[in-house]
Protein backbone atom coordinates (compact mmCIF):
# COMPACT_ATOMS: atom_id res chain seq x y z
CA UNK A 1 0.00 0.00 0.00
CA UNK A 2 1.56 3.25 -1.09
CA UNK A 3 0.86 6.81 -0.07
CA UNK A 4 1.60 10.30 -1.28
CA UNK A 5 5.14 11.44 -0.63
CA UNK A 6 4.89 15.02 -1.81
CA UNK A 7 2.29 17.74 -1.31
CA UNK A 8 -0.13 18.78 -4.02
CA UNK A 9 -2.08 21.94 -4.66
CA UNK A 10 -0.96 25.57 -4.60
CA UNK A 11 -1.23 28.68 -2.49
CA UNK A 12 -4.62 29.68 -3.85
CA UNK A 13 -7.94 28.50 -2.44
CA UNK A 14 -9.60 26.50 -5.21
CA UNK A 15 -13.34 25.86 -5.15
CA UNK A 16 -14.44 22.60 -3.57
CA UNK A 17 -15.44 21.04 -6.89
CA UNK A 18 -12.39 22.20 -8.82
CA UNK A 19 -9.77 19.79 -10.11
CA UNK A 20 -7.13 21.49 -7.98
CA UNK A 21 -9.11 20.80 -4.80
CA UNK A 22 -9.04 17.06 -5.44
CA UNK A 23 -5.23 16.73 -5.53
CA UNK A 24 -4.32 14.30 -2.76
CA UNK A 25 -2.32 15.46 0.22
CA UNK A 26 0.65 13.62 1.77
CA UNK A 27 -0.36 10.42 3.52
CA UNK A 28 -3.34 9.69 1.27
CA UNK A 29 -3.56 6.01 0.32
CA UNK A 30 -4.37 5.19 -3.27
CA UNK A 31 -6.46 2.25 -2.03
CA UNK A 32 -9.11 4.77 -0.93
CA UNK A 33 -9.86 5.52 -4.60
CA UNK A 34 -11.37 2.16 -5.69
CA UNK A 35 -14.18 2.36 -3.06
CA UNK A 36 -15.00 5.88 -4.30
CA UNK A 37 -15.20 4.55 -7.85
CA UNK A 38 -17.33 1.60 -6.73
CA UNK A 39 -19.75 3.97 -4.97
CA UNK A 40 -20.56 5.31 -8.43
CA UNK A 41 -20.30 2.18 -10.58
CA UNK A 42 -22.43 0.01 -8.29
CA UNK A 43 -25.19 2.61 -8.69
CA UNK A 44 -25.07 3.12 -12.44
CA UNK A 45 -24.82 -0.66 -12.89
CA UNK A 46 -28.55 -0.59 -12.13
CA UNK A 47 -28.99 -0.09 -15.87
CA UNK A 48 -28.56 -3.83 -16.41
CA UNK A 49 -31.51 -4.47 -14.08
CA UNK A 50 -33.94 -2.03 -15.67
CA UNK A 51 -35.80 -4.93 -17.29
CA UNK A 52 -37.39 -5.78 -13.90
CA UNK A 53 -39.59 -2.69 -14.42
CA UNK A 54 -40.77 -3.66 -17.91
CA UNK A 55 -43.47 -6.09 -16.80
CA UNK A 56 -44.98 -3.80 -14.14
CA UNK A 57 -44.81 -0.80 -16.50
CA UNK A 58 -47.11 -2.63 -18.92
CA UNK A 59 -49.79 -2.57 -16.19
CA UNK A 60 -49.63 1.02 -14.91
CA UNK A 61 -53.30 1.56 -15.74
CA UNK A 62 -54.64 -1.98 -15.45
CA UNK A 63 -52.68 -2.66 -12.21
CA UNK A 64 -53.30 -6.42 -12.29
CA UNK A 65 -53.22 -6.88 -16.07
CA UNK A 66 -52.42 -4.84 -19.17
CA UNK A 67 -55.13 -2.76 -20.78
CA UNK A 68 -55.23 -1.34 -24.34
CA UNK A 69 -54.08 2.02 -22.95
CA UNK A 70 -51.04 0.56 -21.19
CA UNK A 71 -47.55 0.69 -22.71
CA UNK A 72 -46.30 -2.29 -24.71
CA UNK A 73 -42.99 -4.04 -24.13
CA UNK A 74 -41.69 -2.80 -27.48
CA UNK A 75 -42.46 0.78 -26.46
CA UNK A 76 -40.73 0.30 -23.11
CA UNK A 77 -37.73 -1.44 -24.68
CA UNK A 78 -36.51 1.84 -26.11
CA UNK A 79 -35.91 3.27 -22.64
CA UNK A 80 -32.87 1.04 -22.08
CA UNK A 81 -31.58 1.45 -25.64
CA UNK A 82 -31.88 5.23 -25.37
CA UNK A 83 -30.01 5.19 -22.06
CA UNK A 84 -27.12 3.22 -23.59
CA UNK A 85 -26.97 5.54 -26.61
CA UNK A 86 -26.90 8.61 -24.34
CA UNK A 87 -24.26 6.88 -22.20
CA UNK A 88 -21.95 6.61 -25.19
CA UNK A 89 -22.67 10.06 -26.56
CA UNK A 90 -22.33 11.86 -23.22
CA UNK A 91 -19.10 10.04 -22.44
CA UNK A 92 -17.76 11.09 -25.83
CA UNK A 93 -18.75 14.74 -25.70
CA UNK A 94 -17.86 15.22 -22.03
CA UNK A 95 -14.37 13.75 -22.40
CA UNK A 96 -12.59 17.09 -22.72
CA UNK A 97 -14.68 18.57 -19.92
CA UNK A 98 -13.74 15.71 -17.61
CA UNK A 99 -10.03 16.29 -18.20
CA UNK A 100 -10.53 20.03 -17.58
CA UNK A 101 -12.66 20.04 -14.42
CA UNK A 102 -11.53 16.77 -12.85
CA UNK A 103 -13.40 13.72 -11.54
CA UNK A 104 -15.18 15.25 -8.54
CA UNK A 105 -17.32 17.73 -10.47
CA UNK A 106 -17.96 15.16 -13.20
CA UNK A 107 -19.01 12.48 -10.72
CA UNK A 108 -21.29 14.88 -8.84
CA UNK A 109 -22.90 15.94 -12.12
CA UNK A 110 -23.41 12.25 -12.87
CA UNK A 111 -25.11 11.83 -9.49
CA UNK A 112 -27.49 14.71 -10.23
CA UNK A 113 -28.35 13.37 -13.69
CA UNK A 114 -28.75 9.71 -12.75
CA UNK A 115 -30.73 10.41 -9.58
CA UNK A 116 -32.72 13.16 -11.26
CA UNK A 117 -33.54 10.88 -14.18
CA UNK A 118 -35.40 8.56 -11.82
CA UNK A 119 -37.40 11.47 -10.41
CA UNK A 120 -38.45 12.64 -13.89
CA UNK A 121 -39.34 9.03 -14.79
CA UNK A 122 -41.49 8.75 -11.66
CA UNK A 123 -43.46 11.78 -12.82
CA UNK A 124 -43.80 10.08 -16.20
CA UNK A 125 -45.31 7.00 -14.56
CA UNK A 126 -47.72 9.06 -12.47
CA UNK A 127 -48.88 11.07 -15.50
CA UNK A 128 -48.55 8.10 -17.88
CA UNK A 129 -46.35 10.07 -20.28
CA UNK A 130 -43.86 7.75 -21.99
CA UNK A 131 -41.95 10.79 -23.25
CA UNK A 132 -40.99 11.60 -19.65
CA UNK A 133 -39.54 8.10 -19.18
CA UNK A 134 -37.56 8.50 -22.38
CA UNK A 135 -36.37 11.91 -21.18
CA UNK A 136 -35.85 10.92 -17.55
CA UNK A 137 -34.17 7.53 -17.53
CA UNK A 138 -33.24 7.48 -21.22
CA UNK A 139 -31.68 10.91 -21.79
CA UNK A 140 -30.98 12.51 -18.39
CA UNK A 141 -30.22 9.20 -16.71
CA UNK A 142 -28.20 8.10 -19.74
CA UNK A 143 -26.04 11.21 -19.45
CA UNK A 144 -25.51 10.34 -15.78
CA UNK A 145 -24.49 6.83 -16.85
CA UNK A 146 -21.90 8.14 -19.28
CA UNK A 147 -20.37 10.71 -16.94
CA UNK A 148 -20.38 8.30 -14.02
CA UNK A 149 -18.83 5.53 -16.08
CA UNK A 150 -15.76 7.36 -17.38
CA UNK A 151 -14.94 9.77 -14.56
CA UNK A 152 -13.47 7.33 -11.99
CA UNK A 153 -11.70 5.17 -14.59
CA UNK A 154 -9.08 7.67 -15.74
CA UNK A 155 -8.35 8.54 -12.10
CA UNK A 156 -7.77 4.88 -11.21
CA UNK A 157 -5.38 4.45 -14.14
CA UNK A 158 -3.27 7.34 -12.83
CA UNK A 159 -3.23 5.93 -9.29
CA UNK A 160 -2.32 2.42 -10.46
CA UNK A 161 0.22 2.74 -13.30
CA UNK A 162 1.67 -0.57 -12.13
CA UNK A 163 -1.71 -2.39 -12.26
CA UNK A 164 -3.84 -0.59 -14.80
CA UNK A 165 -5.95 -3.59 -15.70
CA UNK A 166 -6.65 -4.56 -12.11
CA UNK A 167 -7.58 -1.00 -11.17
CA UNK A 168 -10.06 -0.49 -13.99
CA UNK A 169 -11.36 -4.03 -13.43
CA UNK A 170 -12.22 -3.19 -9.82
CA UNK A 171 -14.40 -0.24 -10.78
CA UNK A 172 -16.01 -1.63 -13.91
CA UNK A 173 -16.72 -4.86 -12.04
CA UNK A 174 -19.04 -2.70 -9.97
CA UNK A 175 -20.97 -1.71 -13.07
CA UNK A 176 -21.44 -5.36 -13.96
CA UNK A 177 -22.47 -6.24 -10.42
CA UNK A 178 -24.75 -3.30 -9.78
CA UNK A 179 -27.70 -5.19 -11.24
CA UNK A 180 -27.31 -7.94 -8.65
CA UNK A 181 -28.13 -5.38 -5.99
CA UNK A 182 -30.62 -3.34 -7.99
CA UNK A 183 -32.81 -6.19 -9.24
CA UNK A 184 -33.89 -7.68 -5.89
CA UNK A 185 -33.97 -4.23 -4.27
CA UNK A 186 -36.27 -2.88 -7.00
CA UNK A 187 -38.59 -5.89 -6.75
CA UNK A 188 -38.74 -5.57 -2.96
CA UNK A 189 -39.53 -1.86 -3.18
CA UNK A 190 -42.25 -2.38 -5.80
CA UNK A 191 -43.86 -5.05 -3.62
CA UNK A 192 -43.68 -2.70 -0.64
CA UNK A 193 -45.33 0.22 -2.44
CA UNK A 194 -47.81 -1.82 -4.48
CA UNK A 195 -51.47 -1.12 -3.74
CA UNK A 196 -54.90 -1.40 -5.29
CA UNK A 197 -54.28 1.83 -7.21
CA UNK A 198 -50.53 1.67 -7.86
CA UNK A 199 -48.03 -0.85 -9.21
CA UNK A 200 -45.36 0.74 -7.01
CA UNK A 201 -42.94 1.69 -9.80
CA UNK A 202 -43.14 5.47 -9.40
CA UNK A 203 -42.51 5.30 -5.66
CA UNK A 204 -39.62 2.89 -6.27
CA UNK A 205 -38.11 5.32 -8.79
CA UNK A 206 -38.23 8.09 -6.16
CA UNK A 207 -36.46 5.97 -3.54
CA UNK A 208 -33.82 4.74 -5.97
CA UNK A 209 -33.21 8.22 -7.34
CA UNK A 210 -32.52 9.61 -3.86
CA UNK A 211 -30.44 6.61 -2.76
CA UNK A 212 -28.30 6.62 -5.89
CA UNK A 213 -27.77 10.38 -5.69
CA UNK A 214 -26.49 10.06 -2.11
CA UNK A 215 -24.18 7.12 -2.85
CA UNK A 216 -22.73 8.67 -6.00
CA UNK A 217 -22.23 12.00 -4.21
CA UNK A 218 -20.26 10.23 -1.46
CA UNK A 219 -18.03 8.76 -4.16
CA UNK A 220 -17.57 12.20 -5.71
CA UNK A 221 -16.59 13.71 -2.34
CA UNK A 222 -14.10 10.93 -1.61
CA UNK A 223 -12.31 10.90 -4.97
CA UNK A 224 -8.74 12.25 -5.19
CA UNK A 225 -6.22 12.64 -8.02
CA UNK A 226 -2.46 12.10 -7.59
CA UNK A 227 -0.03 15.02 -7.73
CA UNK A 228 1.90 15.57 -10.94
CA UNK A 229 4.61 12.99 -11.61
CA UNK A 230 3.47 10.83 -8.69
CA UNK A 231 4.52 7.17 -8.75
CA UNK A 232 3.86 4.27 -6.36
CA UNK A 233 6.62 3.79 -3.82
CA UNK A 234 9.38 1.57 -5.19
CA UNK A 235 7.85 1.34 -8.68
CA UNK A 236 9.87 2.03 -11.81
CA UNK A 237 8.05 2.55 -15.12
CA UNK A 238 8.75 -0.40 -17.43
CA UNK A 239 10.66 0.07 -20.65
CA UNK A 240 8.43 0.28 -23.68
CA UNK A 241 8.12 -3.21 -25.10
CA UNK A 242 6.77 -4.60 -28.32
CA UNK A 243 4.93 -7.35 -26.43
CA UNK A 244 2.72 -5.12 -24.29
CA UNK A 245 2.95 -1.92 -26.36
CA UNK A 246 2.99 0.35 -23.31
CA UNK A 247 4.02 3.91 -24.15
CA UNK A 248 5.54 6.54 -21.88
CA UNK A 249 4.33 9.31 -24.18
CA UNK A 250 0.97 11.03 -24.38
CA UNK A 251 -1.46 11.71 -27.22
CA UNK A 252 -4.01 14.54 -27.05
CA UNK A 253 -7.72 13.67 -27.24
CA UNK A 254 -8.20 15.35 -30.62
CA UNK A 255 -5.01 13.85 -32.02
CA UNK A 256 -6.08 10.36 -30.96
CA UNK A 257 -8.97 10.62 -33.44
CA UNK A 258 -6.40 11.01 -36.24
CA UNK A 259 -4.77 7.66 -35.52
CA UNK A 260 -5.82 4.30 -37.02
CA UNK A 261 -5.33 2.73 -33.57
CA UNK A 262 -8.35 4.59 -32.17
CA UNK A 263 -10.69 3.29 -34.86
CA UNK A 264 -9.32 -0.24 -34.71
CA UNK A 265 -9.84 -0.37 -30.94
CA UNK A 266 -13.28 1.19 -31.48
CA UNK A 267 -14.15 -1.73 -33.74
CA UNK A 268 -12.61 -4.18 -31.26
CA UNK A 269 -14.90 -2.93 -28.49
CA UNK A 270 -17.93 -2.63 -30.77
CA UNK A 271 -17.65 -6.18 -32.08
CA UNK A 272 -16.96 -7.69 -28.64
CA UNK A 273 -19.93 -5.88 -27.09
CA UNK A 274 -22.29 -6.59 -30.01
CA UNK A 275 -21.56 -10.30 -29.67
CA UNK A 276 -22.52 -10.27 -25.99
CA UNK A 277 -25.14 -7.62 -25.29
CA UNK A 278 -27.85 -9.07 -27.53
CA UNK A 279 -27.55 -12.48 -25.88
CA UNK A 280 -27.59 -10.88 -22.43
CA UNK A 281 -30.91 -9.22 -23.16
CA UNK A 282 -32.57 -12.43 -24.42
CA UNK A 283 -30.88 -14.99 -22.15
CA UNK A 284 -34.02 -16.08 -20.28
CA UNK A 285 -36.17 -16.56 -23.38
CA UNK A 286 -33.31 -18.13 -25.32
CA UNK A 287 -32.55 -20.97 -22.91
CA UNK A 288 -36.25 -21.75 -22.46
CA UNK A 289 -36.84 -21.91 -26.21
CA UNK A 290 -33.62 -23.88 -26.82
CA UNK A 291 -34.62 -26.50 -24.20
CA UNK A 292 -38.40 -26.48 -24.47
CA UNK A 293 -40.23 -28.21 -21.60
CA UNK A 294 -36.88 -28.79 -19.87
CA UNK A 295 -35.91 -25.37 -18.48
CA UNK A 296 -38.50 -23.64 -16.31
CA UNK A 297 -38.90 -19.88 -15.92
CA UNK A 298 -37.30 -20.10 -12.49
CA UNK A 299 -34.32 -22.03 -13.87
CA UNK A 300 -34.01 -19.49 -16.69
CA UNK A 301 -33.90 -16.71 -14.10
CA UNK A 302 -31.08 -18.59 -12.39
CA UNK A 303 -29.28 -18.77 -15.73
CA UNK A 304 -29.56 -14.99 -16.09
CA UNK A 305 -28.19 -14.53 -12.59
CA UNK A 306 -25.29 -16.85 -13.37
CA UNK A 307 -24.49 -14.87 -16.51
CA UNK A 308 -24.47 -11.69 -14.41
CA UNK A 309 -21.96 -13.26 -12.03
CA UNK A 310 -19.64 -14.19 -14.90
CA UNK A 311 -20.16 -10.78 -16.50
CA UNK A 312 -19.11 -9.15 -13.22
CA UNK A 313 -16.28 -11.52 -12.35
CA UNK A 314 -14.87 -11.41 -15.87
CA UNK A 315 -14.42 -7.67 -15.58
CA UNK A 316 -11.94 -8.11 -12.74
CA UNK A 317 -10.32 -11.42 -13.71
CA UNK A 318 -9.66 -10.67 -17.38
CA UNK A 319 -8.53 -7.08 -16.76
CA UNK A 320 -6.16 -8.22 -14.01
CA UNK A 321 -4.80 -10.97 -16.28
CA UNK A 322 -4.14 -8.38 -18.99
CA UNK A 323 -1.52 -6.79 -16.70
CA UNK A 324 0.55 -9.92 -17.26
CA UNK A 325 -0.31 -11.11 -20.78
CA UNK A 326 -0.89 -7.70 -22.36
CA UNK A 327 -4.09 -6.03 -23.57
CA UNK A 328 -3.74 -7.09 -27.20
CA UNK A 329 -3.22 -10.73 -26.28
CA UNK A 330 -6.22 -10.60 -23.94
CA UNK A 331 -8.46 -9.49 -26.79
CA UNK A 332 -7.01 -12.22 -29.00
CA UNK A 333 -8.33 -14.69 -26.41
CA UNK A 334 -11.74 -12.97 -26.35
CA UNK A 335 -12.21 -13.21 -30.11
CA UNK A 336 -10.65 -16.62 -30.76
CA UNK A 337 -12.25 -18.44 -27.83
CA UNK A 338 -15.53 -16.56 -28.24
CA UNK A 339 -15.83 -17.52 -31.92
CA UNK A 340 -15.26 -21.20 -31.12
CA UNK A 341 -17.80 -21.18 -28.29
CA UNK A 342 -20.47 -19.42 -30.34
CA UNK A 343 -20.00 -21.93 -33.15
CA UNK A 344 -20.43 -24.85 -30.73
CA UNK A 345 -23.52 -23.54 -28.89
CA UNK A 346 -26.15 -24.71 -31.44
CA UNK A 347 -24.80 -28.26 -31.37
CA UNK A 348 -25.02 -28.34 -27.58
CA UNK A 349 -28.61 -27.06 -27.75
CA UNK A 350 -29.67 -29.61 -30.38
CA UNK A 351 -28.10 -32.47 -28.40
CA UNK A 352 -29.83 -31.36 -25.20
CA UNK A 353 -26.57 -30.74 -23.34
CA UNK A 354 -27.66 -27.98 -20.97
CA UNK A 355 -24.45 -28.01 -18.92
CA UNK A 356 -22.16 -27.26 -21.87
CA UNK A 357 -24.68 -24.75 -23.27
CA UNK A 358 -24.64 -22.83 -19.98
CA UNK A 359 -20.85 -23.11 -19.62
CA UNK A 360 -20.28 -21.67 -23.10
CA UNK A 361 -22.45 -18.64 -22.44
CA UNK A 362 -20.92 -18.08 -19.01
CA UNK A 363 -17.42 -17.90 -20.53
CA UNK A 364 -18.70 -15.69 -23.39
CA UNK A 365 -20.30 -13.27 -20.91
CA UNK A 366 -17.13 -13.20 -18.80
CA UNK A 367 -15.25 -12.03 -21.91
CA UNK A 368 -18.02 -9.56 -22.70
CA UNK A 369 -17.49 -7.98 -19.28
CA UNK A 370 -13.72 -8.32 -19.59
CA UNK A 371 -13.81 -6.31 -22.81
CA UNK A 372 -15.23 -3.30 -20.98
CA UNK A 373 -12.68 -3.38 -18.17
CA UNK A 374 -9.64 -4.10 -20.33
CA UNK A 375 -10.18 -1.38 -22.93
CA UNK A 376 -9.33 1.63 -20.67
CA UNK A 377 -5.93 0.09 -19.90
CA UNK A 378 -5.52 -0.72 -23.61
CA UNK A 379 -6.08 2.96 -24.42
CA UNK A 380 -3.66 4.08 -21.70
CA UNK A 381 -1.03 1.73 -23.11
CA UNK A 382 -1.49 3.14 -26.60
CA UNK A 383 -2.14 6.85 -25.96
CA UNK A 384 -0.68 7.50 -22.49
CA UNK A 385 -2.53 8.49 -19.34
CA UNK A 386 -2.75 12.28 -19.63
CA UNK A 387 -6.00 12.30 -21.65
CA UNK A 388 -7.16 8.72 -21.32
CA UNK A 389 -10.46 9.71 -19.69
CA UNK A 390 -11.50 11.78 -22.67
CA UNK A 391 -10.27 9.23 -25.19
CA UNK A 392 -12.11 6.47 -23.32
CA UNK A 393 -15.25 8.59 -23.36
CA UNK A 394 -15.12 8.96 -27.12
CA UNK A 395 -14.46 5.26 -27.57
CA UNK A 396 -17.65 4.45 -25.65
CA UNK A 397 -19.64 5.52 -28.70
CA UNK A 398 -18.81 1.93 -29.73
CA UNK A 399 -20.89 0.75 -26.78
CA UNK A 400 -23.75 3.02 -27.82
CA UNK A 401 -23.69 1.56 -31.34
CA UNK A 402 -23.43 -2.01 -30.04
CA UNK A 403 -26.30 -1.36 -27.62
CA UNK A 404 -28.53 -0.99 -30.69
CA UNK A 405 -26.84 -3.47 -33.06
CA UNK A 406 -26.67 -6.41 -30.65
CA UNK A 407 -30.34 -6.57 -29.62
CA UNK A 408 -31.47 -5.82 -33.20
CA UNK A 409 -29.41 -8.72 -34.54
CA UNK A 410 -30.75 -11.17 -31.96
CA UNK A 411 -34.38 -10.02 -31.86
CA UNK A 412 -35.09 -9.32 -35.51
CA UNK A 413 -33.22 -12.30 -36.95
CA UNK A 414 -35.05 -14.56 -34.50
CA UNK A 415 -38.39 -12.99 -35.41
CA UNK A 416 -37.64 -13.41 -39.13
CA UNK A 417 -36.68 -17.05 -38.63
CA UNK A 418 -39.81 -17.88 -36.62
CA UNK A 419 -42.04 -16.05 -39.12
CA UNK A 420 -40.64 -18.25 -41.87
CA UNK A 421 -41.38 -21.50 -40.11
CA UNK A 422 -38.14 -22.14 -38.23
CA UNK A 423 -38.72 -23.81 -34.86
CA UNK A 424 -38.08 -21.52 -31.91
CA UNK A 425 -35.46 -23.93 -30.58
CA UNK A 426 -33.47 -23.47 -33.83
CA UNK A 427 -34.14 -19.77 -34.36
CA UNK A 428 -30.91 -18.68 -32.68
CA UNK A 429 -28.56 -20.79 -34.85
CA UNK A 430 -28.16 -18.19 -37.57
CA UNK A 431 -27.71 -15.47 -34.96
CA UNK A 432 -24.85 -17.16 -33.12
CA UNK A 433 -23.14 -17.99 -36.42
CA UNK A 434 -23.31 -14.29 -37.32
CA UNK A 435 -21.79 -13.55 -33.91
CA UNK A 436 -18.98 -15.97 -34.77
CA UNK A 437 -18.24 -14.03 -37.96
CA UNK A 438 -18.25 -10.72 -36.04
CA UNK A 439 -15.71 -12.10 -33.57
CA UNK A 440 -13.44 -13.27 -36.41
CA UNK A 441 -13.56 -9.74 -37.83
CA UNK A 442 -12.73 -8.43 -34.35
CA UNK A 443 -9.73 -10.75 -34.20
CA UNK A 444 -8.43 -9.25 -37.45
CA UNK A 445 -8.99 -5.67 -36.22
CA UNK A 446 -7.08 -6.42 -33.02
CA UNK A 447 -4.28 -8.01 -35.07
CA UNK A 448 -3.88 -4.75 -37.01
CA UNK A 449 -3.34 -2.63 -33.86
CA UNK A 450 0.26 -1.39 -33.79
CA UNK A 451 2.17 1.14 -31.71
CA UNK A 452 1.06 4.78 -32.20
CA UNK A 453 3.46 6.65 -34.50
CA UNK A 454 5.81 9.13 -32.82
CA UNK A 455 4.37 12.02 -34.84
CA UNK A 456 1.19 11.86 -32.72
CA UNK A 457 3.02 12.19 -29.38
CA UNK A 458 2.96 15.45 -27.46
CA UNK A 459 6.13 17.25 -26.52
CA UNK A 460 6.74 18.19 -22.89
CA UNK A 461 5.90 21.81 -23.70
CA UNK A 462 2.61 20.83 -25.39
CA UNK A 463 1.69 18.60 -22.49
CA UNK A 464 2.36 21.37 -19.94
CA UNK A 465 0.35 23.88 -21.99
CA UNK A 466 -2.57 21.46 -22.34
CA UNK A 467 -2.76 20.98 -18.57
C-alpha angles and dihedrals in degrees: 000000000000131000139195114284100185133044123255133203130047141254095277124088106243121199116266094251096044122112090241091058092058096058106120120246126225113291096030112138117223089217088075089069100067093059089051089052092047091052086065102035095048087057100046089044084077085088090081089058098049090104090076087074096051097081096046091044089061088063103046091122101027093044094193098035139008119273128199089261094054122099119265125231091248090055092048093045091073092065092072094040091050091050091053092047091050089046091059096041096046092047089051098047095040094051096098091043091053092054090048102047100028133232100293097063091040093050092047090050087051090053091052093048098043095043092041091050090062091051092052089047090052089056088049091055093047092049093035092233110148089192089067091054090050089048096040107043097013103048109013094033090043090055088051089051092053097046092043093048100054103032100074095037099068090046092053091050090056093048093047108039087149094053107026095153095048092048096051089041091058093056100038089047084066091058090053092046098043091088091059088064098035098050100058091035092053092047091049092050093048090051090049095051097037115118142157090279102033137049089209097239098115093050090047090052090054093051093045093046092054094042094049092046091054095046094046091046090054088053090050092051093048098048119108134180123217121250118259114288092008117159132181113266111273094005122130119194110249121245113260107267134192091225098060099019094217113167129204091202130084133232122203119241094247093044091052088065088061094059126088088222092069094054094043091053088045089058091044091057094040094052094044092050095043090055092054111030097062092053091047091057094050100034097115096048092040098057092044092051093043091053102031115194089004105075117053126209089255092052090048089053088053089052090054090050091050091051089052090054092052091043089054098040093046090059091063101032099047095041091049091048090052089066087069106031098033131250096265093051090048091057090047087060092048094054100037097044093038093054092051093048094048090050091052098046097083092053091052090050094049092048092050094241100151095171095058091040090056093042092053093052092045091056091044091052091047088057091045089058092040090057091061095049097042098050097071090056089045089056092047090052092051103036105022128245103274095088102012093121092059094042090049090050092055092046090057088074081083088064091049091053093045090048087066100033097049099053091040091054093049099039102040097040089050091048091049092049094049092046089056095053102268113145114251090238089060098037094095097054095088091044096055091045088055088050088053090055091048091053091050089053088049090053090055093048091051090048090057094055109112135169115294111259116255092240089073095054120105122237119234090255092051091048092051091048092049092054 
